[in-house]
């Protein structure tokens, strides 16, 4: 966390004008600032906080009922300088929680500089989902919105760069980032009840993504978008893994120097536990995404899909692609009842099969059992207890044995979301999910466990009180997967945007 703060402040400091510059330049940094303050409380009964009152909230959640927080933030978007070649943005988002594992949270702290189409960001920032309706989807499989942001240095094309020589038919965007995990203390505390559980500290983070869009709405109503996302957790120190050459305290240093950053990017290399069949270095996950949109007069319909892969497995055609998240989104003509509908189906039960014979360099080896999100060194694809992908593959924070592992990664699920604006000052959204979990290949459930998750949420923004909003929600869990619970949540906010 200290590294993140220092890096961010250093970048913001380079943006500040010196005494010799014009006052106009100083005013630029303090203009178009957005600010927001909110207070929120959640209360209920049962085993856990209702699922959709804690999932996909960038880790700002408590799985146990009866908690709250006071949150305040400021931000200046680079879009404020849209008429300039050089654009400047920054943000800070601070939280004082009640009945959380932390007493103070730096949720976001970042600075960014953009020259024309290219943006450089330093710090931790809540990043939006790609190709999905963030308010209604169950979540992304790789670059999701479920875990606390990772402090990172990120360079990207944030918006599609359209090639004029293609008559504006083709556009591209993408990103590359390196950062570090900040959940050292959480992992140590979570493992305190299980002295044999594996945990890591000071591990590094890498992500990359690229997207291609084909379409020109001025000439044709269909747009196709596709892309790939990949992340890798690498380096750091692991405890209790029982690796040859470990230190007397049971730790093993996984840092291999600057070459590890190149291995994470490609990806190549191997882990010390790979044995005779090396895979790739670190906990590497990725996905292919695609979306097709039809734009009608006053309405829009889209279908989309996301296929996940672990390391090299299912990255190519070595195994059948049976696991997908499929979605349908419809934006209806303007009406006072429903504006948008989302329906999704997810299956992650195959995972390249239970046990298969595959071939690497023409040498047979045992494959299958990809074990999505899990890794024998890094535990699982998570940050501070929450999976960094889709929350329906239940996060380690739900575990009672102190192990950082996803015990429910073989699932099928149907998910629905709707939203609308029945009155000028009132909006709502509803989420419902039915999930069936088979556990995972290593720890299967004797019988599939079911869970039903419901959220009904409404926001009131009285026009008589500009900037004030009231959001109330009711959530419910039902079934053996997370137990039965009911809960309410109330948030009061004030903002200038």
Buried (B, 14 or more C-beta within 10 A) or exposed (E): BEEBBEBBBEBBEEBEBEEEEEEEEBEBBEEBBBBBBBBBBBBBEBEBBBBBBBBBBBBBBBBBBBBBBEBBBBBBBBEBBEEEEEBBBBBBBBBBBBEBBEEEBBBBBBBBBBEEEEBBBBBBBBBEBBBBBEBBBBBBBBBBBBBBBBBBBBEBBBEBBBEEEEEBBBBBBBBBBBBBBBBBEBBEEBBEEBEEBBBBBBBBBBBBBBBBBBBBEEEEEEBEBBBBBBBBBBBBBBBBBEBEEBEEEEBBBBEEEEEBBEBBBEBEBBBBBBEEEBBBBBBBBBBBBBBBBEBEEEEBBBBBBBBBBBBBBBBEEBBEBBBBBBBEBBBBEEEEEBBBBBBBBBBBBBBBBEEBEBEEEEEEEEBBBBBBBBBBBBBBBBBBBBBBBBBBBBBBBBBEEBBBBBBBBBBBBBBBBBBBBBEEBBBBBBBBBBBBBBBBBEEBBEEBBEBBBBBBBBBBBEEEEEEBBBBBBBBBBBBEBBEBBBBBBBBBBBBEE
